[in-house]
Amino acid sequence: MNFEIGIFSLGEVAPDPATGSRPDNRQRLRDIIEQAEAAEHAGLAVMGVGESHGSDVVATSPVVLLSAIAGRTRLLRLTTAVSVLTVADPVQLYEQISMLDNISAGRAEMIVGRGASEPVLRSLGMEGPDSDAIFERKLLQLLQVLERNPVTFDGALTPHVADLAIEPRPLQERLPVWVACSGTVRSAVRAAELGLPLALLRTHGPISDAVPLVEAYRQALGESGRDTATPVSLNVPGFVARTAQQAREATYPYFAGGTRSHGRIRSEDPPWTREEYEQECEPGGSLVVGDVDEVVGKIVEQQRALGHQRLLLRMDAGGIPHHLTMEAIALLGTEVVPRVRAALAPEIP
């Protein structure tokens, strides 16, 4: 596959750190749809919407929002980023994604994960040491639904379903299911053993820290007899502006409080200091923030380090004002993407 670049959103409605005002929920939903339209117009490849719950987000049902986006776009791949499979019913999730695939003429994907946020898992009744086992069981059930029709389950997590034929089936012959991983080798190896693509979520720290995990994933692919070219996606916060200073000044107040863990996992997580933030924006850090030259260079270096085939940037993290996000999307698609593809063309067919 070619190197793909896209964007994703968690639909935050956090109070603006400068004004203290909280975005209107309806307007926030309209903004995300407009950002997807702008992404397609700018030539980006993917739009993702992440599932989250609480008073500070609006994207509680990614598939609903992606369906609205499907009606306003023609080319974008549309993915959940992520679906919290731990608290989902695999049959219902399959049905929703399959409907999205039909509505979008075969553009649907899903990234499934355990759900990293302790408050969210606790509120949904899924906090505790068993969450990984629950996730694995439900992932296997989801794959059964994808591969078999009628499908039969026999287990405690999903009610017994006897020979249930599920329609509509996806338009795609194999609907893509990616497994989200925020740094746990076990999660990466499990994805490899199942032959599923890996969506690596990075929010902070040296990008070099992710190299051993990706290497473990690819080694497990080979040892499991799976295709070693199964793709990897890197999902990180990012932003591009005309100057590096503009990019950093615009994003620091918003990114500093929320991007450390894709929205704070723990209430005690401190916001970044300005020095810490600048380090994350430097060449070795995970954040892709800067002017066009800086962002192109960082994307290329990260790809050469990890060998991933897809990059999704979270460009509205922390409630970045809509007009700034729209400007950044335009720069990303029209100026960054062509230069990245040119630089990587000899390495990625």
C-alpha positions as CSV (number, residue, x, y, z in Angstrom):
1,M,0.0,0.0,0.0
2,N,1.0,3.6,-0.5
3,F,1.9,5.7,2.5
4,E,-1.4,7.2,3.7
5,I,-1.9,10.4,5.7
6,G,-5.2,11.3,7.4
7,I,-6.6,12.9,10.5
8,F,-8.7,11.8,13.4
9,S,-10.8,13.4,16.2
10,L,-12.0,12.5,19.6
11,G,-14.7,15.2,19.4
12,E,-13.6,17.1,22.5
13,V,-15.6,20.0,23.8
14,A,-13.1,21.2,26.4
15,P,-13.3,24.8,27.6
16,D,-11.0,27.1,25.7
17,P,-7.9,27.8,27.8
18,A,-7.8,31.3,26.5
19,T,-11.5,32.4,26.8
20,G,-12.9,29.7,29.2
21,S,-15.9,29.3,26.8
22,R,-17.1,25.8,26.1
23,P,-18.0,24.9,22.5
24,D,-21.6,24.2,21.6
25,N,-22.1,20.4,21.0
26,R,-24.0,20.8,17.8
27,Q,-21.5,23.2,16.4
28,R,-18.7,20.9,17.4
29,L,-20.3,18.0,15.4
30,R,-20.7,20.3,12.4
31,D,-17.0,21.3,12.7
32,I,-15.8,17.7,12.6
33,I,-17.9,17.0,9.5
34,E,-16.4,20.2,7.9
35,Q,-12.9,19.0,8.8
36,A,-13.5,15.7,7.1
37,E,-14.7,17.6,4.0
38,A,-11.6,19.7,4.1
39,A,-9.4,16.7,4.5
40,E,-10.9,15.1,1.3
41,H,-10.6,18.4,-0.6
42,A,-6.9,18.7,0.4
43,G,-6.2,15.1,-0.7
44,L,-5.9,13.3,2.6
45,A,-6.7,9.6,2.6
46,V,-8.4,8.8,6.0
47,M,-10.8,10.3,8.5
48,G,-11.1,8.7,11.9
49,V,-13.4,9.4,14.8
50,G,-12.7,8.0,18.3
51,E,-15.2,6.7,20.8
52,S,-15.3,8.4,24.2
53,H,-17.8,9.1,26.9
54,G,-18.4,11.9,29.3
55,S,-19.4,15.6,29.5
56,D,-16.3,16.8,27.6
57,V,-16.8,14.9,24.3
58,V,-19.5,14.6,21.6
59,A,-18.2,11.5,19.7
60,T,-19.9,8.9,21.8
61,S,-20.9,7.0,18.7
62,P,-18.2,7.2,16.0
63,V,-20.2,5.2,13.4
64,V,-23.1,7.7,13.5
65,L,-20.7,10.6,12.9
66,L,-18.8,8.7,10.2
67,S,-22.1,8.0,8.5
68,A,-22.8,11.7,8.3
69,I,-19.3,12.2,6.9
70,A,-19.9,9.5,4.4
71,G,-22.8,11.5,2.9
72,R,-20.5,14.5,2.4
73,T,-17.4,12.8,1.0
74,R,-16.6,10.3,-1.8
75,L,-13.0,9.1,-1.3
76,L,-12.0,9.3,2.3
77,R,-11.4,6.0,4.2
78,L,-13.7,6.2,7.2
79,T,-12.5,4.5,10.4
80,T,-13.4,4.4,14.1
81,A,-10.4,5.5,16.1
82,V,-11.1,3.6,18.3
83,S,-14.2,1.6,19.0
84,V,-14.1,0.4,22.7
85,L,-14.6,-3.2,22.0
86,T,-14.4,-4.1,25.7
87,V,-17.8,-2.6,26.3
88,A,-19.3,-3.3,22.9
89,D,-21.4,-6.2,21.6
90,P,-19.4,-7.7,18.7
91,V,-22.5,-8.5,16.6
92,Q,-23.9,-5.0,16.9
93,L,-20.6,-3.4,16.2
94,Y,-20.2,-5.5,13.1
95,E,-23.7,-4.6,12.0
96,Q,-23.0,-0.9,12.4
97,I,-19.7,-1.0,10.5
98,S,-21.2,-3.1,7.8
99,M,-24.0,-0.5,7.4
100,L,-21.4,2.2,7.2
101,D,-19.5,0.2,4.6
102,N,-22.6,0.1,2.4
103,I,-23.6,3.7,3.0
104,S,-20.0,4.8,2.1
105,A,-19.7,2.5,-1.0
106,G,-17.0,0.4,0.6
107,R,-14.9,2.9,2.6
108,A,-15.4,1.7,6.2
109,E,-12.8,0.4,8.6
110,M,-12.5,0.0,12.4
111,I,-9.8,0.3,15.0
112,V,-10.8,-1.7,18.1
113,G,-9.2,-1.3,21.5
114,R,-9.7,-1.9,25.2
115,G,-10.3,1.7,26.0
116,A,-7.4,3.4,27.8
117,S,-9.3,5.9,30.0
118,E,-9.9,4.6,33.5
119,P,-12.8,7.0,34.2
120,V,-14.6,5.8,31.0
121,L,-14.1,2.1,31.8
122,R,-15.2,2.6,35.3
123,S,-18.3,4.5,34.3
124,L,-19.2,1.7,31.8
125,G,-18.5,-1.0,34.4
126,M,-15.4,-2.5,32.8
127,E,-12.6,-1.4,35.0
128,G,-10.4,-4.1,36.4
129,P,-7.8,-6.8,35.7
130,D,-10.2,-8.8,33.5
131,S,-10.6,-6.1,30.8
132,D,-7.8,-7.6,28.6
133,A,-9.3,-11.0,28.7
134,I,-12.7,-9.6,27.9
135,F,-11.3,-7.6,25.0
136,E,-9.5,-10.7,23.5
137,R,-12.7,-12.8,23.8
138,K,-14.8,-10.1,22.0
139,L,-12.2,-9.6,19.4
140,L,-12.3,-13.3,18.5
141,Q,-16.1,-13.1,18.4
142,L,-15.9,-10.0,16.1
143,L,-13.6,-11.9,13.7
144,Q,-16.0,-14.8,13.7
145,V,-18.8,-12.5,12.6
146,L,-16.7,-11.2,9.8
147,E,-15.7,-14.6,8.5
148,R,-18.9,-16.6,9.0
149,N,-22.5,-16.2,8.1
150,P,-24.7,-17.5,9.8
151,V,-22.7,-17.1,13.1
152,T,-23.0,-19.0,16.4
153,F,-21.7,-17.9,19.7
154,D,-21.5,-19.9,22.9
155,G,-20.2,-17.9,25.8
156,A,-21.0,-15.7,28.7
157,L,-19.9,-12.4,27.3
158,T,-22.3,-12.4,24.4
159,P,-25.7,-14.1,24.6
160,H,-26.0,-17.4,22.8
161,V,-26.9,-16.8,19.2
162,A,-27.9,-19.8,17.1
163,D,-27.4,-19.7,13.4
164,L,-28.1,-16.0,13.0
165,A,-27.7,-14.7,9.5
166,I,-26.5,-11.1,9.7
167,E,-27.2,-8.6,6.9
168,P,-26.2,-6.5,5.3
169,R,-22.7,-7.9,4.7
170,P,-19.9,-5.4,4.0
171,L,-19.3,-4.4,0.4
172,Q,-15.6,-4.9,0.9
173,E,-14.4,-8.5,0.6
174,R,-12.4,-8.1,3.8
175,L,-13.5,-5.2,6.0
176,P,-10.4,-3.9,7.7
177,V,-10.1,-4.4,11.5
178,W,-7.1,-2.7,13.1
179,V,-6.0,-3.4,16.7
180,A,-5.1,-0.3,18.8
181,C,-2.0,-0.5,20.9
182,S,-0.6,2.3,23.1
183,G,2.6,0.5,24.0
184,T,1.9,-3.0,25.3
185,V,3.9,-5.7,23.6
186,R,1.2,-8.3,24.4
187,S,-1.4,-6.3,22.5
188,A,1.0,-5.9,19.5
189,V,1.8,-9.6,19.5
190,R,-1.9,-10.6,19.7
191,A,-2.7,-8.5,16.7
192,A,0.2,-10.1,14.8
193,E,-0.9,-13.7,15.7
194,L,-4.4,-12.9,14.3
195,G,-2.9,-11.3,11.2
196,L,-4.5,-7.9,12.0
197,P,-3.0,-4.5,11.2
198,L,-1.7,-2.5,14.2
199,A,-2.7,1.0,15.0
200,L,0.0,2.4,17.3
201,L,-1.2,5.3,19.5
202,R,1.6,7.7,20.6
203,T,1.0,10.8,22.6
204,H,4.4,11.6,24.1
205,G,7.9,10.3,24.6
206,P,10.8,9.6,22.1
207,I,9.5,7.9,19.0
208,S,12.4,5.6,19.3
209,D,10.6,4.0,22.2
210,A,8.1,2.5,19.8
211,V,10.7,0.8,17.6
212,P,11.0,-2.4,19.8
213,L,7.2,-2.8,19.9
214,V,6.9,-2.6,16.1
215,E,9.8,-5.0,15.7
216,A,8.1,-7.4,18.1
217,Y,4.9,-7.1,16.1
218,R,6.6,-7.9,12.8
219,Q,8.6,-10.8,14.3
220,A,5.3,-12.2,15.6
221,L,3.8,-11.9,12.2
222,G,6.6,-14.0,10.7
223,E,6.5,-16.6,13.5
224,S,2.7,-17.0,13.2
225,G,3.0,-17.5,9.4
226,R,1.2,-14.2,8.8
227,D,2.0,-11.7,6.1
228,T,4.9,-9.7,7.4
229,A,3.8,-6.7,5.2
230,T,0.6,-6.4,7.3
231,P,0.3,-2.6,7.8
232,V,1.1,-0.5,10.8
233,S,-0.5,2.9,11.5
234,L,1.0,5.6,13.7
235,N,-1.6,7.8,15.3
236,V,-0.3,11.0,17.0
237,P,-1.3,14.6,17.8
238,G,-0.1,16.9,15.0
239,F,-0.5,20.4,13.6
240,V,1.1,22.4,10.8
241,A,1.3,26.2,10.3
242,R,3.2,28.6,8.1
243,T,5.9,29.1,10.7
244,A,7.1,26.7,13.5
245,Q,6.5,29.5,16.0
246,Q,2.9,29.9,14.9
247,A,2.4,26.1,15.2
248,R,3.7,25.9,18.7
249,E,2.1,29.1,20.0
250,A,-1.3,28.0,18.6
251,T,-1.2,24.5,19.9
252,Y,0.6,24.6,23.3
253,P,-2.4,25.9,25.4
254,Y,-4.6,23.2,23.9
255,F,-2.3,20.2,23.4
256,A,-0.5,20.6,26.8
257,G,-3.5,19.6,28.9
258,G,-4.9,16.8,26.9
259,T,-2.6,15.1,24.4
260,R,-0.4,13.3,27.0
261,S,-2.8,10.4,27.0
262,H,-5.4,11.2,24.3
263,G,-7.4,13.1,26.9
264,R,-6.2,12.6,30.5
265,I,-6.4,9.0,31.6
266,R,-5.9,10.0,35.2
267,S,-7.2,13.2,36.8
268,E,-3.8,13.7,38.4
269,D,-2.0,13.8,35.0
270,P,-0.3,17.2,35.0
271,P,-0.3,19.3,31.9
272,W,3.0,19.7,30.0
273,T,5.3,22.5,30.9
274,R,6.4,24.6,27.9
275,E,9.8,23.0,28.0
276,E,8.3,19.5,27.9
277,Y,6.1,20.5,25.1
278,E,9.0,21.9,23.0
279,Q,10.9,18.6,23.6
280,E,7.9,16.7,22.2
281,C,7.9,18.9,19.1
282,E,11.7,18.3,18.5
283,P,12.8,15.8,15.9
284,G,13.0,12.9,18.4
285,G,9.6,13.5,20.0
286,S,6.2,12.0,19.1
287,L,4.3,15.2,18.3
288,V,4.2,16.2,14.6
289,V,4.0,20.0,15.1
290,G,5.7,22.7,13.1
291,D,5.9,24.5,9.8
292,V,5.7,22.6,6.5
293,D,9.4,21.8,6.3
294,E,9.6,20.7,9.9
295,V,6.5,18.5,9.6
296,V,7.6,16.9,6.4
297,G,11.0,16.1,7.9
298,K,9.5,14.6,11.1
299,I,7.0,12.5,9.2
300,V,9.7,11.1,7.0
301,E,12.0,10.4,9.9
302,Q,9.3,8.7,11.9
303,Q,8.4,6.5,8.9
304,R,12.0,5.5,8.4
305,A,12.3,4.6,12.1
306,L,9.0,2.6,12.3
307,G,8.3,1.6,8.7
308,H,4.6,2.3,9.1
309,Q,2.3,2.6,6.1
310,R,-0.3,5.1,7.6
311,L,-0.2,8.2,9.7
312,L,-3.2,9.7,11.4
313,L,-2.8,13.1,13.0
314,R,-5.1,14.4,15.7
315,M,-5.2,18.0,14.7
316,D,-8.0,19.3,16.9
317,A,-6.7,18.0,20.3
318,G,-7.7,19.9,23.3
319,G,-10.2,22.0,21.4
320,I,-8.0,23.8,18.9
321,P,-10.2,26.5,17.3
322,H,-12.0,25.3,14.2
323,H,-10.6,27.9,11.8
324,L,-7.0,27.0,12.8
325,T,-7.6,23.3,12.4
326,M,-9.1,23.9,8.9
327,E,-6.0,25.9,7.9
328,A,-3.7,23.2,9.2
329,I,-5.7,20.5,7.3
330,A,-5.3,22.5,4.1
331,L,-1.5,22.8,4.6
332,L,-1.2,19.2,5.5
333,G,-2.9,18.0,2.4
334,T,-1.7,20.4,-0.2
335,E,1.9,21.0,0.9
336,V,3.0,18.3,3.3
337,V,1.6,15.2,1.7
338,P,3.1,15.7,-1.8
339,R,6.5,16.2,-0.3
340,V,6.3,13.3,2.0
341,R,5.2,11.0,-0.8
342,A,8.1,12.2,-3.0
343,A,10.6,11.7,-0.2
344,L,9.3,8.1,0.5
345,A,8.6,7.1,-3.0
346,P,11.8,5.1,-3.4
347,E,11.1,3.2,-0.2
348,I,7.3,2.7,-0.3
349,P,6.0,1.5,-3.8
